Amino acid sequence: MDDYLRKLIRSKRDQKITYSEYMEAALYTPENGYYMKPGTKIGKTGDFYTSSNVYNVFGSCLGRWTAKVIREAKLTPGILEIGGGTGKLAFDLLSSLRRTDSELFKQLTYTIIDSSPFHQSEQKERLAEFTNVTFLEEIPASLKFTGIIVSNELFDALPVHVIEKKQGVLNEVFIKEHDGRFFETSERLSDSRIQEYIQLQSIELAENQRFEIPIKMVDMISTISSTLAKGVVVTFDYGYTQPEWTEAVHKKGSLRGYYRHQLVEDILQQPGQMDLTTHIHFDALQHYGERAGLRFERLQSQADFLIGAGLFTELEDHQNLNPFSDTAKRNRAIRSLVMPGGISSYFRVMLQSKGIQGKLSE
């Protein structure tokens, strides 16, 4: 990956690349990008956890919620998951529906979009027993989908541009290379799309503040809206609203790496070897979704969403005193999803819709 990045930088007329280009290469270059090459990324032996890795209750709860929405909104039974990871969320959701709502399950189609050959291989192996699942590398341009579009930590994995304010001037941060070493440089901001984003979002940076601009997120929510003919978009991710971004604690931005569950602040180390992530901009996701035709329903904590979706009905009575029994582990997993300081404390859920009469029920 180092050699690829050096060649990429040297191929540019001005011998520099944006942070967005750097992340795109480090994460998604075929064969060598972090997400594209073989190797466990998620879970205990990987670099990070997701909510769907907490036993099977997350997917089971989401399955119950999707069944309710499909019926209430009179949607064609279909789920489109963007960024399927290991396939665990799909497996748990489908298993839950097969067990609790066999009528809907028989009609349901489930499509997973994932550009990673390694992840697709994992998904196909895990979901082999389900004949109603389709695997695609990208969203077909002609697709007009009716149903529910789901993503779990999709937007935080998309490349971003990085800007900062120095001596009252907004600059974009670039990556250059010398003697095999990657380093940052900055130049006065000139990218028109970034300037438009700043203006539309009314962003004002403090002196020396660093900030990520998620142009890829803007493009993705537009694609999602053009794909959705009628239905609901449910986004699970971590991020901040605009007032929260102004807090001093976020002055250095949120772009980080994760390697073996350890936070790495200098993401120019080991390109292609670690996960790169940023906190997403929820106000912008709402704004650009509305511009693209999606109606904003609500933004809530993941814990509140799961509780409203019936998480506590997953708890099981048991008399077994063994703390390592399956029931005890499952009950602990349920509590861990909603307890203060647990994984859901860091995640929120945004619901958007298109072509649906009336508001979604709580």
N, C-alpha and C positions, 0 to 999 in steps of 0.2 A: 504493500500500500504506500509506503514512503516513496518508492521509485515512481509509482503512478502519479502521486501528488506533485513530485518534483517536475515531471514531464508536463503535467497539466499547467503548473505555474509558468514554466519556461515557454509554453506554447502561446501564452498571452502576450499581446503587444507591449503591455506595461508591466509584465512580469509580476502580476499579483492576481489573487482571486478573492472573492467575497467570502465571508463566513458561510453563507448559504451554499456556495460552490464547494467549500471545504467539507461541510457536513454531508452534502449530497454524495460526494466521492467516498468519504470515510464510512458512511452507513450503507450506501446502495450501489456501489460499483459491483457489477456482476463478478461472482466468484470470490472477490477479496473484500468487499464491503462487509461491515459488521453484521448486518441483518441477512446478507445474502450467502454467506459461507456457512458450512456445517459447524455445529457446536452448540451446546446448550447455553441459552441466554437467560431463560426465565426459571426461577425457582432456587432452591438451596444450593445447587451446584452451578448456577449461572451467575449473572451479575445483578439481577434485580428481581423483585416480586411484583405481581399484579394482583388485583382483588380476586380474579377468577382462580388464582392458585390457592386460595384459602378454602380448603376442602371442596365440596361441590355445592355449597349452599348459595353462593353468588349466582351461578348459572341457573340453579333450580328456582330461585326467587325471581330472576329475570324471566324465566320461562312462564311463570304464573302471571307476571305483569304483561308480557306480550300477548298471551291468550286473552286476557281481559280487554286490552286495547283493540286487538283485532276484531273482537266481537262488538264492542261498544261503538267503534268507528266504522263498522261494516266494511272491513278491509279484506282484500284477497289474502288468504293465509300465506304470507311470504316474509322471510327474514333475509336481509342482506347484511353480512358482517364484513366490515372493512378493516383489514389487518387482523387476521385470524390467529396469529401466534402459534401456539402448540396445538390448537384445536380443542383445548380443554373447555373453554366457555361454550363452544358449540356442542360438545359432547354432553356437558351437564345440562344445558338448556333443552336439548333434544330428548335426553333421557327423562327429564322431568315431565315434559309434555307427553311423551309416550306413556308414562305411568299415570298421569293425572288427567289428561284430556285426549284420549285416544281418537276421538272423532276429529278434532282439529288437527292432531298430529298426522292423520292419514291424508289430509288435504295440503299440508304444509310443504313449501319448498324452502330450502335453506341454501344460500349462496355465500361462499367465502371468497373475498378478494384479497390476494396476498402475492406480492411480487417475488418473495423469497422462495427459491426452489427447495431449500432445506426445510422451511416451515411448511410448505405445501406437502412435502413428503411426510412430515410428522402428522399433519392434519389428515391425510388420506389413510394413514395407518390407524390412527386413533378412531376415525369415523367410518371405518370400513363396513360396519354393521348397518349403517344408515344408507338407504338407497335414494333418499330424497335430497342429497347434498351435491351441489355443483361447485367445482373449484376453478377459479379464474385468476389470472395474473394481474389484470387491471379491469376497471369498469368499462364495459363496451360503450362507445360513443353513442350508439343507437338505442341503448337500453332505456326503457320507460318502465320503471319499477313501481309496483303498488304493494305496500306493506310497511314493515318497520326496518329502518336502517340503523344498525348498531355499531358503535366503535368503542373500544376500551383502550385508552392510552394510544390513540392514533395521532392526534394533533401535536402532542408533546414530542413526538419523534420526527416531526417534519423540519427540514432545514429552515434557518432564520438568518436574516441580516443582523448585524450588530452596529449600533450607533453609539456615540458618546458626545458629551458636551465639554469642550475645552476652551477656556478663555471666552466664554459666551458664544462660541461657534459650534454648530452641529457638524460632526464628522462621521464618516462611515469607516469602520475598522476592516482592514484587509489582511490577508496572509501573504507573506513573501518567503523566499527561501535563499539561504546563503550558506555555502560549504556544507550542504546537507541538512542544515538546521532550519526549522520553520519558526517564523516570528511575526509579530503584528506590526502593522503600520497603519496610519490613518490619514485620510484626506477629507477635505471639505465635502459635505454631502451634496451629491448632484443627481442621484437616482430619483426620477420623477414619481415612480410608484411609491417609494418610501416617503417622499415629501407629501404626496397625496394622503397616504395613510396617517401621517403625523397630523395633518390638517383636519382630516375627517374625525379622528379620535381625540382631537384637542389635547395633544400630548405636549407637555412642557417639562423639560428636563432640568434638574438642578445642576449646578456646576460640578463637573467630574462624574456625573451620573452616566452609567452604561445601561443600554436598553436594547431589547431584541425586537425586530420588526418581522412578523410572521407572514410574509407574502405568500408562501406556499399554503398556509392555512386558508388565506383568502381565496386562493385558487381552488383548494379542495372543497370548501363549503359551497362554492359556486357549482362545481362539478356534481356534488351530492344533490343540490337543489335541481339541477337540470336532469338528473337521473330519476328523481322521485316524481312520479305522476300524481300519486296520492298516498299519504301515509304520515309516518312519524319518524323523526330523527332523534335518537337518544345517544348522547355523548357522555361517556365517563372519562374524566381526566382531572388533572390537578392544575391549578392556575389561580389568577387573581383578577379582581375587577379593577377598573381604572383608579379609584381612590386608594385601593390597597397598594397599587404599584408605586404610588407617591411616597409611601412610608420609607423612612431612612434605611431600614433593614434590607431593602431591595435596591440600594444605590448601585451595586455592582452587577445588577442583572441576575438572570437565573440560569444561564447556560452552564451546564456541568457535564461531567462524565461519570460513569459508574463502572467499576471493574471489581469483580468478586465482592459485590455489595459494599465497596468502599467508594466514597465520594472523591472525585478527582477534579480539582479546580482548573488545572492547566490542561485543556482538552487538545492541545497540540502535541501532547505526549501520546505515543502508541496509537496513531490513527488506524482505525479498522479493528482495533483490539478491544474497544470498550464501547458501551452504550453512550450516546450523546443525547441530551434531553434539555428542554426548557419548560418553564411553566407557561401555560397558554393564557391568552388575553380573552376573557369571557365576554367583556363588553364588545370587543371587535367581532367575536364569533357571532354574537347576536346581531350586531349592526350589519355585517356583510351577509349574514343569512337572510335578513329581512330584505336587503337590496336584491338578493337573488331570488326572492319569492317564498321564503320560509317564514311562517308565522312563529314568533317567539311565544312559547307556552310558559316556561318557568325555569329558574335556576335554583337548585337546592343542594343541600349537602347529600353526599352519598348515603350516609346513615339514615337521614330522613326519607330518602327515596326507598331504600330497602325496607325500612319499617312500614312505610305506606304500602309497599308491594307485598306485605305479609311475611316478612322475614321471621318473625317470632313464631309463626305457625310451623316452622321447620324444627323447632325445639322438640325433643322427644323425652317423655318420661322414662326413667330407668332406675332400677334398684341396684344395679351393678356398682359396687364400690371401687372397681378397678378404674383408675383415672386414665388408663391407656386403652380402654375399650373403644370400639368404633363410635358408639353413641356418645360417650363422654367427650371424645375428640371432636365430634360433629357439633355438640352443644357449645364447646369452647370456641370453635371456629365462628359460630353464629354470634356469640358475645363479642368476639374480637373484632367483628366487622362494624360494631356500633359503639363500643366502649370508647370513652375519651382517650386520646392518644393512640388509638388503634389505626389500622390502615385507612378506614373511611374518613378519619379526621382530615386527611390530606386531599381527599377527592370530592368533586362536585359532579352533579348531573345536570346537563342542559337538555331540555326537551323543546323541539321545534316541530312544526307540522305543516302540511300542505294539502289543500283540498278537503279538509275535514270541517264539518259543520259543528259549531259550538266548541267550547274549550274542553281540553282533556280533563277528565275527572282526577281528583287527587288520589 
